[in-house]
């Protein structure tokens, strides 16, 4: 168990070469209340290439967290499978709300998603955002900090260190991440994980 290279993609090509480049896991943007047109293709290609995949949802706190969770679960259900990376909530905008409200909003999305899929849903944001919000106990944290020499906290299971990475077979920039995958701490994926 240690830090492994991974990637995130919201726009992909054939994905050919990503597996040879060492990409073993990838999070794919599912959408922001509309399914990202590339998401279905991206998750299909990732699986064809043997890359473990997970979906993330970009949340807007001006919308209902219950309706947001329901939309994510309803639209992504047929594209998730046992062993996938935990679904993730990407919350990085406040839209004028205070930290107490954002804490409530995150929990109101994470809890029903975790309950429905059978593992703890993950939370993604910038390091400064993560340090200002209180998450439900046991929530896997995926944090972004691009500072050179930054050492992620032990509580993070995933550290995004670049927004402008390149991966063979994927058009444009991708986020680059290092996974600190510990199934005992994070859960082993969907459907029955802890």
C-alpha positions in Angstrom: 0.0 0.0 0.0 1.4 3.3 -1.0 0.9 6.2 -3.4 -0.1 5.0 -6.9 -0.4 7.1 -10.0 -3.9 7.7 -11.3 -5.8 10.2 -13.4 -9.1 12.0 -13.7 -10.8 12.7 -16.9 -13.8 14.7 -18.1 -12.8 14.4 -21.7 -11.2 11.4 -23.2 -10.2 10.0 -26.6 -9.8 6.3 -27.1 -7.8 6.0 -23.9 -5.3 3.8 -25.8 -2.0 4.1 -24.0 -3.3 5.2 -20.6 -2.9 1.7 -19.2 0.6 1.4 -20.6 1.4 4.9 -19.1 0.8 3.5 -15.6 -2.8 4.8 -15.1 -4.4 2.2 -12.9 -7.4 4.1 -11.6 -9.4 7.0 -12.8 -12.3 9.2 -11.6 -14.7 10.3 -14.3 -16.9 13.4 -14.0 -20.5 12.2 -14.2 -21.9 15.7 -14.4 -23.5 18.7 -12.8 -27.2 17.9 -13.0 -26.8 16.8 -16.7 -24.7 13.7 -17.5 -21.4 14.8 -19.0 -21.7 13.7 -22.7 -18.3 12.0 -22.5 -18.8 10.3 -19.2 -20.5 7.1 -20.5 -17.8 6.7 -23.2 -15.0 7.4 -20.7 -16.1 4.8 -18.2 -16.7 2.3 -20.9 -13.2 2.9 -22.4 -11.6 2.8 -18.9 -13.1 -0.6 -18.2 -12.0 -1.9 -21.7 -8.5 -0.8 -20.8 -8.5 -2.5 -17.4 -8.5 0.8 -15.5 -10.5 0.8 -12.3 -13.0 3.6 -12.5 -15.2 5.7 -10.3 -17.7 8.5 -10.9 -17.8 11.9 -9.3 -20.5 14.6 -9.1 -19.9 18.3 -9.1 -22.1 19.8 -6.4 -23.7 23.2 -6.3 -24.8 24.2 -2.8 -27.6 26.5 -4.1 -29.4 23.3 -5.2 -31.0 20.7 -2.9 -28.4 18.1 -1.7 -31.2 15.4 -1.5 -32.3 16.1 -5.1 -28.6 16.2 -6.2 -27.9 12.8 -4.5 -31.0 11.3 -6.0 -30.2 12.5 -9.5 -26.6 11.1 -9.2 -27.8 7.7 -8.0 -30.6 7.5 -10.5 -28.6 8.4 -13.6 -25.3 6.6 -12.7 -26.8 3.3 -11.4 -26.5 1.3 -14.6 -22.9 2.5 -15.1 -21.5 1.4 -11.7 -20.4 -2.0 -10.7 -19.1 -3.9 -7.8 -15.4 -3.0 -7.1 -15.6 0.5 -8.6 -13.9 3.3 -6.8 -16.3 4.9 -4.3 -18.5 7.6 -5.8 -17.3 11.1 -4.9 -18.8 14.5 -4.3 -16.8 17.3 -5.7 -17.7 20.4 -3.7 -15.4 23.4 -4.3 -17.8 26.4 -4.5 -19.7 28.0 -1.7 -22.1 30.0 -3.8 -22.4 32.5 -0.9 -23.1 29.9 1.8 -21.3 29.6 5.1 -19.2 26.7 6.3 -22.0 25.3 8.6 -24.4 25.2 5.6 -21.7 23.6 3.4 -21.0 21.0 6.1 -24.7 20.1 6.2 -25.0 20.1 2.4 -22.0 17.7 2.0 -23.4 15.3 4.7 -26.9 15.4 3.1 -25.3 14.3 -0.2 -22.7 11.8 1.1 -25.0 9.9 3.6 -27.7 8.8 1.2 -25.2 8.0 -1.6 -23.1 5.9 0.8 -26.1 4.1 2.1 -27.4 3.3 -1.3 -24.2 2.1 -2.9 -23.0 0.1 0.1 -19.7 1.9 0.7 -18.5 5.3 2.0 -18.8 8.0 -0.7 -15.7 10.1 -1.0 -15.3 13.9 -0.8 -13.2 16.0 -3.1 -12.1 19.6 -2.8 -9.1 21.9 -2.4 -7.0 21.6 0.7 -8.2 25.0 2.1 -11.9 24.0 1.5 -11.4 20.6 3.2 -9.8 22.2 6.3 -12.8 24.5 6.7 -15.6 21.9 6.5 -16.6 19.1 8.8 -17.3 15.8 7.1 -19.1 12.7 8.4 -16.8 10.3 10.2 -15.0 7.9 8.0 -15.5 9.9 4.8 -12.6 9.2 2.4 -11.0 12.5 1.4 -9.6 13.3 -2.1 -7.8 16.6 -1.9 -6.2 18.9 -4.3 -3.0 20.8 -3.5 -0.6 21.7 -6.3 2.1 23.2 -4.2 5.5 21.7 -4.9 6.6 19.5 -1.9 3.1 19.3 -0.4 2.7 16.3 1.7 -1.0 15.2 1.9 -2.4 14.4 5.3 -2.7 10.8 6.3 -6.5 11.1 6.1 -6.4 11.6 2.4 -6.8 8.5 0.2 -6.2 10.5 -3.0 -4.0 13.6 -3.7 -4.5 15.6 -6.9 -1.2 17.3 -7.7 -1.8 18.6 -11.2 -4.7 20.0 -13.4 -2.7 19.9 -16.6 -1.4 16.4 -16.9 -1.1 14.5 -20.1 -1.9 10.8 -20.6 -1.4 9.0 -23.8 -4.8 8.4 -25.6 -6.6 11.1 -23.7 -7.3 14.4 -25.5 -6.4 17.5 -23.6 -5.3 17.9 -20.0 -6.3 15.6 -17.2 -6.0 15.9 -13.5 -3.2 13.8 -12.1 -3.5 12.1 -8.7 -1.7 9.8 -6.4 -3.8 7.2 -4.6 -3.0 6.0 -1.1 -5.2 3.0 -1.4 -5.9 1.2 1.9 -9.1 -0.8 1.6 -9.3 -1.2 5.3 -9.5 2.5 5.7 -11.3 3.6 2.5 -13.4 0.6 1.7 -12.7 -1.7 -1.3 -15.2 -0.2 -3.6 -19.0 -0.4 -4.3 -21.6 -2.9 -3.2 -20.8 -4.2 0.2 -17.6 -2.5 1.1 -17.0 -1.1 4.5 
